[in-house]
Amino acid sequence: MIDFNEKRAERDGIITVKATLEHLLQNVEQIERVFSVVKLKDGTIKVSASDGSALEALGMLEVAKFDIVEDMYE
């Protein structure tokens, strides 16, 4: 079934939640560790991670913060 909202978002250059998750699933064999922060529709923030050290998770978050800040100034 074609999801017209997804197609419209893709056409407009919008990266949707569904597109992000599908991309990750398509590349799951290459992924060693995953760390996610999601905002639910009710505003609740949820955090989850695959197994690994807390220090590694913090490092991954620092890299994500750097990328986000860098994108803000481009």
C-alpha positions as CSV (number, residue, x, y, z in Angstrom):
1,M,0.0,0.0,0.0
2,I,1.3,3.4,-0.9
3,D,1.6,5.9,1.9
4,F,0.9,9.3,0.3
5,N,2.0,11.3,3.3
6,E,5.4,9.6,3.2
7,K,5.7,10.1,-0.6
8,R,4.8,13.8,-0.2
9,A,7.3,14.2,2.7
10,E,10.0,12.5,0.5
11,R,9.2,14.8,-2.4
12,D,9.4,17.9,-0.1
13,G,12.7,16.7,1.5
14,I,11.2,16.0,4.9
15,I,12.8,13.1,6.8
16,T,9.9,11.3,8.6
17,V,10.1,9.0,11.6
18,K,9.0,6.1,9.4
19,A,11.7,6.9,6.8
20,T,14.4,7.1,9.5
21,L,13.4,3.8,11.1
22,E,13.1,2.0,7.7
23,H,16.6,3.3,6.8
24,L,18.0,1.9,10.0
25,L,16.3,-1.5,9.5
26,Q,17.7,-1.7,5.9
27,N,21.2,-1.3,7.3
28,V,20.8,-3.2,10.6
29,E,23.6,-5.7,9.7
30,Q,26.1,-2.8,9.7
31,I,25.0,-1.3,13.0
32,E,27.0,-2.3,16.1
33,R,25.2,-0.2,18.7
34,V,22.1,2.0,18.7
35,F,21.0,4.7,21.0
36,S,17.7,6.4,20.6
37,V,15.9,9.4,22.0
38,V,12.3,9.8,21.0
39,K,9.5,12.3,21.7
40,L,6.1,10.7,21.9
41,K,3.0,12.5,20.7
42,D,2.1,13.3,24.3
43,G,5.4,15.1,24.7
44,T,7.1,12.3,26.8
45,I,10.8,11.8,26.0
46,K,11.9,8.1,26.0
47,V,15.5,6.9,25.8
48,S,16.6,3.4,24.8
49,A,19.9,1.7,23.9
50,S,21.3,-1.6,22.8
51,D,23.8,-3.2,25.2
52,G,27.1,-1.4,25.7
53,S,28.8,0.9,28.2
54,A,27.4,4.0,29.6
55,L,30.5,5.9,28.6
56,E,30.1,4.8,25.0
57,A,26.5,6.0,25.1
58,L,27.6,9.4,26.4
59,G,30.2,9.7,23.7
60,M,27.6,8.9,21.1
61,L,25.3,11.6,22.5
62,E,28.2,14.1,22.4
63,V,28.8,13.3,18.7
64,A,25.0,13.8,18.1
65,K,25.0,17.1,19.9
66,F,28.0,18.3,17.9
67,D,26.3,17.3,14.6
68,I,23.1,19.1,15.5
69,V,24.9,22.3,16.6
70,E,27.0,22.2,13.4
71,D,23.9,21.8,11.2
72,M,22.3,24.9,13.0
73,Y,25.1,27.1,11.6
74,E,25.1,25.8,8.0
